[in-house]
Amino acid sequence: MTDEKKTDIMSYGLFAMVITHALVHAAGAMRNSILPLVKEEFFLTNTQVGLIAAVPPLAQALLSIPAGYWSDRYGAKRLVALSIGMAVIGAILGGVTWSPWVFIVATTLLTLNSTFYHPPSHSYVARLVRRVDRSKALGFLNAGGTFGIAVGPLSITLVIEWLGFSWRELYLFWVMPISLGFVILYFVREISREDSVSGREIEGDATTLCTRGFMVYLTSRGIRMFAMGMMSAFIAIYLTEVRGWSIGQVGIMYGASSLLGIFASPVGGEISSRVGNKKWAVISLGVGYAFLLGAFFTSGIYSFMAMYLSYRFFGILAMPAMASITAALTPPKQMGMGYALSFMPASIAGVIATPIAGYIADFYGYFPIFMISVVILYTGLAVLQIGVKIRPTG
């Protein structure tokens, strides 16, 4: 690569990863919104619905390490192609579902595909640019993912409510757009470690995964993701049962919070490249958690929604910085594994935290879940601030 290319983060490779990131998330992001329809059609109990929702994150937790290993071994293009293929098969199965078991397989594939997508795509983008430009490039990559997470649920309104199709036909609707990812990926040039811009800047990165900094970093993520796992399953229930929201109002809030990423993620990447990754992550997340706490002390729909969207906005602002920290703490040769391990705490939390939050809800109500979660979030942030040392970019 020439020096001129090194100074320009915009490239076809980055464009391809942004688009495919949106495509692999779109159909998978519909699961929680469609569950009420599936529950009604197959006469499922709440316990059965809970088990269905727990299977995908369990699969993610089990396959995170293999996904990282294969990413480093076989390269980004092959693993991203595998992820797109899983999404296509999952969408097809969703479209022909005839039993809850088939639906479980479909939604597991549509969730698991992100486990195989994130390590290669993030490591590819991190290698594509200079170390100082990582947060900017990763900001664009994350914008694609948040757009996919938003447009998937929004397609429910378009295809089911406006056009009158069924949820099965909605899954089939996504087969062709997702398949276009193969065409986009075909023209991507694989990056070898020798040709990697970031790979030649190893003096700024770790030389092994087994470092105190990386272990503390994973611990801080695990603590925060545990809190997120406790809250995620019960915010919608709390808003509908306690505050009297409609499902549509909850959907608007969730959709809007994901659409924020189109703007917030690139902006967060630009700011973190100037302020510093860890400093910006701690500031942005800390402010966001304050908005989250304040939301539960508001009255009215719009005040809660405004506080929650502010929390999500600052959380998305921190995403590029967190992704850059992962890259800085992992060796270039094992960057795929580093990203796989960084996403693993969220998968494990999705299996463990929800039952604990359910127990709290049954005996103490919903409100304590969120108060305890905020305390845990700040605890994880403190671990990041105190225990993780990052070499400044430049």
N, C-alpha and C positions, 0 to 999 in steps of 0.2 A: 504493500500500500504506500502511496505517496504521502508526503506531509500535507498536501492540499486536501486529500481525502480524509486525513485524520481530523482536520478541523471542522468537518461538516458531518453532523450527526444524522442528517436526513439522507436516507438511502432506500433503495428498493427492499433490502433485507429488513429494515425497521418497519417500512410500510407493510410488508407481508406479514410480519409478526403481529402488528397492531390489528390488521383485518382478521387474521385467523384467530386471534385472541377473542375478538367479539363473537365470531362464529361458533367457537367451541363452547362458549358459555350460554348462548342464547336459549337453546332448547332445554338445557339442564336447569336454567334459572326458573323454569315454569313449574317445577315439581310442587312446591309448597302451595302455590295458588290453585293447582289442579286437584290437590288431595281431597278437598271437600266433595268434588264431583265423583272421584274414584270411590271415596267412602260410601257415598249414597248409592252408587251403581252396584257395588259388590257387597253391600250391607255389612261394612266393617265396623268393629268397635273402636273406641279411642285407643285402647291398648294395642290393637292390631295396626292402627295408623301410626302409632308411636314406634312400633317395631319396624314398619316399612321405612320410616324416616331415619332410623338408626343404622340400617344396613349400608347405605352409601358411604357415610363417614368411616364406618368400620373397615370397609374395603379400602378406602383411601389410606387409613392408618397402616394396614397390612402391606400395601404395595408401594408406599412412599419411597422406601429405601431401594427396592428394585428399580423403580422409575428413575431415581437419581443415578444409580449405577449404569443402567442402560443408556442414559443420556450422555454420560461421559464416555462410554464405550463406543456407541454407535453414531453419535452426533445428533445435531438438532433436527435436521430434515427428516430423518427416519422416525424419530420419536414424535415429532409434531404430526407427521403423516399418520402414525398409529393413533394419535389422539383424535384426529379428524375422522379416521375410520371408525373408531369406537363411538363417536358422536353420531355418525350416519347410521350405524347399526342400531344404536339406542333409539334414535328417532323413528326408525322403521318399526322396531318392536313396539314402541309406544303407540304407533299408528295401527297396529294389528293386535293389541292387547286383548286377550280373551279370559284372563284370570289375574288375580292379584300377584301371583308368582311371576307372570310375564312382566307385569308392571314393575315389580321389584328389580328384575334383570335389566329392564329398559332404563329405569331411573338410576340404577347403579352404574351402568355404562356411561350415562350422560353426566354423572357426577365424577366418576373415576377418570374420565377422559382428561379432566383438568389436572389430575395428579400426574399424568404422563405429559401434559402440555407445559406446565409451569417450569419445571427444571430446565428443559432444553431451550425454551423460548427466552427465559430470563438470562440464562448463561450465554446464549447466542448474542443477545443485545448487549450484555455487559462486556463481551469480548469484541463486539463490533466497533466500540468507540473508546476514546481515551478514558482513563480512570476519572479525570475531572469532569467528564461529560456524562458519566453513567447515570446520575440521577435525572438528568434531562431526558435522556433516551428512555429510561425506564418509566418516566412519567408518561410519555406517549404510549408505551406498551400497556401500562395499567389503565390508561384512558380507554383503550380498546376493550379491555375486559369489563370495565364498569359499564360501558355502553351495551355490551352483550347482555349483561345481567339485567339492565334496564329494559332493553327492547324485547327480551323474551316474555316477561310478564305483560308488557304492553300489547304484544301480539294476541294475547288472550282476549283483550277487549275488541280488537279488530276482527279476528277470525271467528270467535265464538259469539260475542254479543252483537257486533254490527253485521257480520255476514251470515250468522246463524249456523256455522259448522260445529261439529262435535270436537271434543278434546282429542280424540284419536286423529281426526283430520288435521288438527292443529299440529300435531307431531309430524305428520306426513308433509305438511306445508314447509317444514324446516329442512327436509331431507335435501332438496336441491340447493338452497343457499349454502348449507354446510358443505356440500360436495364441491362447491366452487373453490373451497379452500385448497383442494388438491391442485387445481390449476394455478392458483396464486403461488403455492409453495414450490411448484415445479421449477420456476425461474429463480429461486433463491440459491445463491452460491454458498455452499458449506464453508465454514471457517475452521481451518486447522489451528492447533495451538501455536504453530510456528508463524502463521499469518495473522494472528490475533493482535490487535492494538493493545488491549488490556493485558494480554498474556505476556507481552514484552515489558510490562511495567511491574514485574513481580516484586520489585523492592518495596512497593506500596501495599502488597497483599500478604496474606498468610502463606506459609509453606506447608502447613498440615492442618487437617480438620480437628485434630485432637489438641486444641488449645484451650486455656482457661477462658479466654475472651469469648470464643464461640460457644462453649458450654454454658457460660453465664447468659449469653445472648439467647440461646435456646430456652433457658430457664425463664428468662423474662418474657419471652413470647408465650411460653406454656402457661405462665401465670395469667397473662392478659387474655389469652384465648380461652382459658377455663371460664373466666368471667363472661366473656362474649358468648360462650356456649350455654351458660346458665340463663342469660337474658334472651337469646335469640328465639327460643321456643315459646316464650311466655309474654313477650311484649304485645303481640297481636291479640292474644287471649285477654290480657289485662285491659287493653284498650277497648275491646268489644264488650267484655263482661262487666268491667268495673266503671269504665268511662262512657259506655254506651255508643262507641263508634260503630259505623257500618263497615263491612268488609271492603266496600269500595273506597272508603276514606283511608283505611289502612293501606290498601293497594296504591293509592295515590302517593301516600307518604313514602312507601318503599320504592316506588318507581322514580319519584323525584330525587330521592337520596342517591340512587344509582346514576341517574342522569347528571348529577353534580360532578361526577368523576370525569366527564368529558372535558370540563374546564379546570377542575381542581387538580387533577393529577399532573398535567403538564406544568401548571403554575407551581405546584409543590416541588416538582423536579427542578425548575429554574431557581426557586428560592433556596432550596437545600444545597444547590451547587455553589451558591454565594455565601450562605450562612454557615454551612457545615452540616453533614448528614445527621449525626447524633444530636447535635444541639437543636436542629430544626425539628427532628422527630419528637424529642422530649417536649419542646415548647408547644408544637401543634397538637400532639396527643393530650398533653396536660390541659390545654384550653378546651379541647373537645370534650374531655371527660367532665369538665365543669358544666358545660352546656347540657350534657346528658343528665347529670345530677339535678340541675335546675328544672329540667323538663317535668320531673315527677312531682314538683311542687307548684306547677302551674294549674290553672283552671281553664277549661275551654279547649276546643279542638285545635284552633289555629295557633294558640300560644305554645301548646305542646309540640305541634308539628314544626313550628319555627325553631324551637330549641333543639329538637331531634335532628332536623336538617342541618343546623349549625354544627352539632356534634359530628354528623357524618361528613360534613364539608371539611372540618379540620382533621378528621381521621384520614380522609382521602388525600389531603395535602401532605400527610406524613408518609404515604405509601412508597413513593419513589425513594425517599431517604432510607426507609427500612430495607428496601430491596438493594440499595447501594451498600448498606452496612453488611448485608449478607455476602455480597460479592467481595467486599474488602476483607472479611473474616475467613474466606475460603480460598484455597489455592486455585489458580487458573485451571490446573489439570483435573480438579475435583469440584468445579463450580456447580455442575449439575447436581451432584450429591449434596452440596451445601444448600442449594435451593430446596431440594427435596426434603432435607431435614428441617429447614426453616418452616415449611408448610405443614410438617407432620404434627406439631402441637395442636393446630386447629382441628385436625381430623380426630386425634385422640380425645380432645375436649368435647367434640360433638357426641361422642359415645358415653363419656363419663359424667359430664356436667349436667346434662338434661335430667337424668333421674334424680340427682341431688336437688336440683331446683324444683322438681316436681314434689319431692318430699317436703321441702320448705313451704311450697304453695299449699299443700294439703293441710299442714299443721299450723302455719303461721300467716298464710295469705300471700298475695303476689308482691306487695310492696317491699317486704324485707329482701326478696330476691335481688331487686335492683339496687338497694342500698348496700347490700353485701358485695354485689358485683362491682360497684364503683370503688369501694375500698380495695378490692382485689386488683382492679385496673391500675390504681395509683401505686399499689405495692409493686406490680410488675414494672411499671415505669421507673420507680425508684431503683429497682435492680438494674435496669438498663443504664440509668444515669451513673450509678455508683460503680457498677461492676464491669462495664464494657468500655475498653479504650480503643479509640479509632484514630488512625493516623490522618491528619488533615489532608485534603486533596489539594492539588496545585501542580 
